[in-house]
Amino acid sequence: DPREQRQVLGYETTLAETVSPSLSDALDTAENHELIVREAELYRDWALSEGKAEDAEALVRCRRRVRELTETTVDRATAHLLHTADKHQNEDGEILVNCVRDDFKYALWMNHVKNPRFKAIEVPDFDGLSLELPKELSMATIAMRAFHRTYCEFESFEDAGQGSAAEEASDVTDDTARNEPTEAGTSLDVPQDATEGASAEEPAKEEDEKENAAPAQTETETDPAETKPEEEGVDGETKPTEDDSGEEAPVEEAPVEPEPEPVVAETKPLGPVESIGGILTLDLLTLPPLPEVANDWTLRAVTPLTTNVRRVPYPIPATGSAPKSFDSIDLDAPPVTVSYRLSEDLVLSDPEPRVGWWDESGARWRTDGVSNVRVENGMLTYTTVKLGHLSLLQSRSEYIPYTSWGVRPSASGEACMVSVVPRNDRFAGAGLEIEVGAGWCVLRSVPVLELETLVGTKMRARELLARLAERGVRITPDDRSCASVGKTPKDEKLELEFCRDVATLAPSFAVASCKFNGDVRSQDALVRVAEVNDFDLVSGEDVFKIFQREREGVVLSLLRKTKGIAVVDARHKLGVLSRSIETHMAEGRDNTGAAAVRARSEGFEPPLVPLTYYATALTYAETTATESSVRRIRQAPVMFTETLASLLGLMRVFTFG
């Protein structure tokens, strides 16, 4: 039970006692860990709905700890594979082990037998993974591990940046030993032949070039008799030639054309980013020595590498050199070309795909050292001089602010349809349609094919939004996303109360976003509503026509302030927010007492009448709506209205709508 810390600690102890797990068992354990994570997310959702913030935070820590155990288990399985590498060698001497599960994909290449003709690691079962290696790696005694997870535990709201020169010059070694065995006198250096293997072929390569160059020169030689040498002067200078008339022929100088300046393509700044499509981790690992066989005995050296792995920085440091920080980067290092197939469920909205790597010391994503990123026929390809945690990146503001959002009731009064149109070209003119009921949400309509696998499945509100985020469509922004889209966050209490108001009115009212909502202060919010009298006319097209026509008396605007709800006229057809509404919104905030009375009189004839505020949405409905509408509101299941309020609150419709 992820809620019981004692059980989690007991499980951790049991897992630590497992000796040399096989790769298959390790990935099965990792899948079981994800079941625990999903259960923890369910309990966290319940805790948040009940206002138990401490319990929710404890479940987040549990999730992170369980996933750390996954990394430890996979490392131990990797160490076992490296220790018994000879058992996995094929007829050509190559050693490549791979295994695939739903949430994890794994491949391990061990280069004990160096092949100068080896070019790339190919793993068809690993989403067609291809790693084109430079000679520095193909000729080194080294292992390379590729490990892909569908989730990402790295979060940053910093801009995806480039490293500074100072950062690259530093040789910080504090974090180089993470998850690595240590012993006295042991460095991160790989065996000497790992770094000398590639350089040993350079002299031979130069000799081949010299031998191949001689015949080429012979073919281009010409007969000396056919070549008329130029006359030289006494001082050795070449004389200009003369024509038949005895006059010097003019020497024509070819015009020197200026070299065209290279065209640098402008790229759209990403700002704060997030990972989509999961994390691919590429690690270089130290290879233990192969076992010795004598008199039918197999002798294996038992070292710290028997039970754990030792990571090696890239480029591989020279023998005897000081170890570098794993977060340092050498932009002149030979690149590795990575290619693999993306999930068919992943929504790619940015025409310029970006790939970055996680900088642990800076706790942010960086894109320097990664280039030639492209997606063709679902295959992601890029070159990188940085190994580690790599991922496709997307701006956190890719789908915000919303173009529009709305709620329309159903005939039963026990469910409603929520529509939201993200501000993205893939959703131009169409949005997501989510049906909301008592404790469940169902995605009913999507404008992009990648999301069709989610259509028709009942989920909790938070779970549905999480599944959308996994597919690249994040519509759960928070205050940290406001700066990148130029929005001011609404007061938290005010926004939650207004979401509850909308949920209360949903059984009998159609609701639509108000374009003036973003122009008002953080302690004010606006929305448009229309009471529904014929529940056979609540389709998306019918409700769209209602709010497009905005007939007076049919479409009303609600102003939400801390003290309650008031009716104002903020219809879109008016063009601008009236001065009278701005005066009313300033009352109680900028103007109080006598100042508020003067503000309602100055420039208004007759003076403005103070607005009537209703403490709750139900009070407003009882005063203004028909009896049948009030009855539907009272009879609506409490779980339905709470689920709708939760969904709207998670999407932050009043801050980003």
Secondary structure, DSSP 8 states (H G I E B T S, - for coil): -TT-HHHHHHHHHHHHT--S--HHHHHHHHHHHHHHHHHHHHHHHHHHHTT-HHHHHHHHHHHHHHHHHHHHHHHHHHHHHHHTGGGGB-TTS-EEEEEE-SSEEEEEEE-SS--TT--EEEETTTTTEEEE--HHHHTSS-EEEEEEES-------SB-B---HHHHH----TTTTTT----TT--S---HHHHHHHHTTHHHHHHHHHHHHHHHHHHH---GGG-----B-TTS-B---B-TTSSB-----------------------BEEEEEEEEEEEEE------EEETTEEE----GGGTS--EE-SS---TT-----TT---TTS--EEEEEE--TT-----SS-EEEEEETTTTEEE-TTEEEEEEETTEEEEEES--SEEEEEEETTTT-SEEEEEEEE-SSSS-EEEEEEESSGGGTT--EEEEE-SS-EEEEE-SSGGGGGGBT-EE-HHHHHHHHHHTT------GGGHHHHT-----HHHHHHHHHHHHHHTTTEEEEE-TTGGGS-TT-EEEEEEE-S-TTS-SHHHHHHHHHH--BTTEEEEEEETTEEEEE---GGG-S--HHHHHHHHBTTTB-THHHHHHHHTT-SS-------BSSHHHHHHHHS-HHHHHHHHHS-HHHHHHHHHHHHHHTHHHH-
